[in-house]
């Protein structure tokens, strides 16, 4: 059995009782960063073997992991925060496990995208999740495509690229397009800046962006 186990994006209390049980019962825990996940496991007094599993080694290790699953082991996958497979490792091992006839289950739980969307005040009945935009090749093409999107858009961004991304969105969508920039979701310094893209650009040009960011942009009218 392969379990994809969401872990808190901020507050430790966001983890579910089922997630804790699965982690305690797993034969092996695949962790994006064993140091980060080790702190989580220590906090909840969980002592299970861990193996580093991230985007730089997943292609080399997935075959061995699937063989262990086929051999009867129960393996849990966790990322540094949130749900594995959503802008984090998890998709490849899930796909290969399914191809090998192994049962795969994803537990409901924490992800930064949904709280940001719901808190944004923008329409959330229909939306598209973009994750991280391409950093170089294909970035302008993708931005031009999104300028025509009518659904609310959810993007992830690192703090040192937030202002640049907001400026580029304003260039293709217009500075008056509505946005909600969510920072440090579920953490002590959680903050949401709502308004136009220009409002957000002004704010984060005056206040240094810090922490994890989710940008929620309204669709084209």
N, C-alpha and C positions, 0 to 999 in steps of 0.2 A: 504494500500500500504506500502510495506517495501522497503526502499532505503538503499543500501550500498554506503556510500559516502566517497570517497578518500579524505584525507587531506594531506597538504604538508609534505614532509619528511625533509624539510629544509626551504627554502625561502617561506615566506607567499604568495608571488605573484604567486606561482604555483597552487593555488586553482582556480577552474573554476567558471565562472559566474553562471553556472547551479547549481553547488554544493552549492554556497551561497544562491541561490533562494530556493533550497530544504530545506536547514537548517532553513531558515527564515519561511518557510511554514509548517514545521513539527509540529505535535501535541506533539511529544516527541522525544528527542535525546538520544539514548543509547551510552554512552561513556565509553571506556576502563578505563580512569581515568578522572573524572569530573574536576579535577584541571587543568590538561593539556589541555583538550578540552575547559575548561572555558576561558583560555587565548586566544585561537583561536577565540571563539565566541565574546569575548570582543573586540578583535582587529577589527573585522568586524561589531561591534555593533549589534550583534544578541542576542536576549533575548527570549529563548525558554526553557521549562522545560527539565531537564536532569536527567537521571537515570544511576547509575553505572552498567556497564555490562562488566564483565571480565571472564577469564578462571576459577576463583574460585567460581563464583556464577551463571554462565550461565545456568547450568543444573537445578538450583533451580528456576530461574526466567523466563525461556523461555516459560513455559505454560501460565503464566499470560500475557506475552508480546503478544503471539499469540492470546489470547482472546481479547486483546485490538485491535489488528489488525482486527480480525473478527468483532469487534464491530464498525468498520468504521474509526479508527484512522489511521493517516499517521505517520509512525515512521521511523526515520533515524538512521543508525548505523555508528559510527565513531570509529576509533582506535586512539591511540596516534599519529600515523603518518602512511601515506601510505593507502593502500586499505584494508578494513576489510576482514578477511578471509584468507589473505596471511600472515601466521605466526602470526596471531592475531585473536581475537574472531570475529565471523561473520558467520562461516559455519553452526553452529548448529541452530541459529535462522532463517537463510535462508532456511535450509532444512525443519524445522518444519513449517514454514510459507507456503512453497510450498505444503507440505502434507495437510495443512489445507485449501488449495484452495485460499490462499492470493497471490496477484500479487507481484512479487519481481523484483526489478531493481537495477543493479549496474552501477553507473556512471563511465565513463572513467576518469582516473586521475592518480595522483601520486602513484608510487611504486618505491622502491629503486632498485629492481632487474633489470628492463629493462634499465634504464640509465647506470647502471654498466656494463651490458652486451654489450650495444652498444658502450660505451666508451672504453671497454677493448682492442679493436683491435683484439680480437679472433673471430672465426667464430660465427655468430649469426643467421644464417639461420635455424639451428636446435640446440636446447639446452634443458637441463633438469634443473628444479628448485628443489633444495634439502631442502631449508630453513635451519633450525638449525639441525645439526647432533645430534644423540643421545648422551647425555653426558656420559653415562656409559654403561648400558646394550645395546648390539647390535651395539655399535660404531665401533669396529674393523671389524665386519662382514660387516657393511655398507661401510666402507672405502675400504675393499677388493673388494666389488661389484663395487664401483665407479672407481676403478683402471682400470676396463675393459670397462668403458663407453666411447663410441666414440664421443658423442656429447659434446659440451661445457657445463660445469656445473656451476651453480650459487648457492652459499651458503651464509647464514647469519651467523655472529659470533659476540660475545661480545668482547670488547677490551681486557679483561683479559685472554681470551682463544685464541686469534689470533695466537700468536707464536706457541703455542702447536698444534693447528690445522694444521698450515702450516708444522710443523715438521712431523706430522703424515701423511699428504698427501705426503710429500717427501719420507717417508719410504715406502709407498705402490706404489707410482707412479714414483719415481725417482726424484732426486733433480733438474734435468734439465727440468722437465715438466713446460710449460709456464703458467703464472698466472698473473692476474691483481687484486690487492687488492685496493678496493675503500673505501675511508673513508670520512664521513661527506658529503654525496652527497647533492648537492643543498644548502649547507651552506657556510659560509664565509671561512672556512678552508678546503674546499673540496680538496682532494688529491688522486691521483692514482699512485700506485707503480706497474710498469709493468716489466716483466722479467721472470726469472726462479723462481721456488719455493725457491731455495737457495738464490737468490737475495733478495726475499721478507723476508725470515727468517733473513738474515743479517741486512736488513734495520730496521725491527721492533724489533730486539734484541738491536740495537743501539739507536733507537728512540722509546720511550715509546708509545705504542698504546693508542690512546684516541679517543672517539667518537663512532659512529655507523659504522660497517664494512660490506661490501659485498665482498666475495671472488669469483672470476671468474676463473675457471681452464679449460685449454684446454683438449679436449678429447684425448683418446689414438689413435695414428696413425694407 
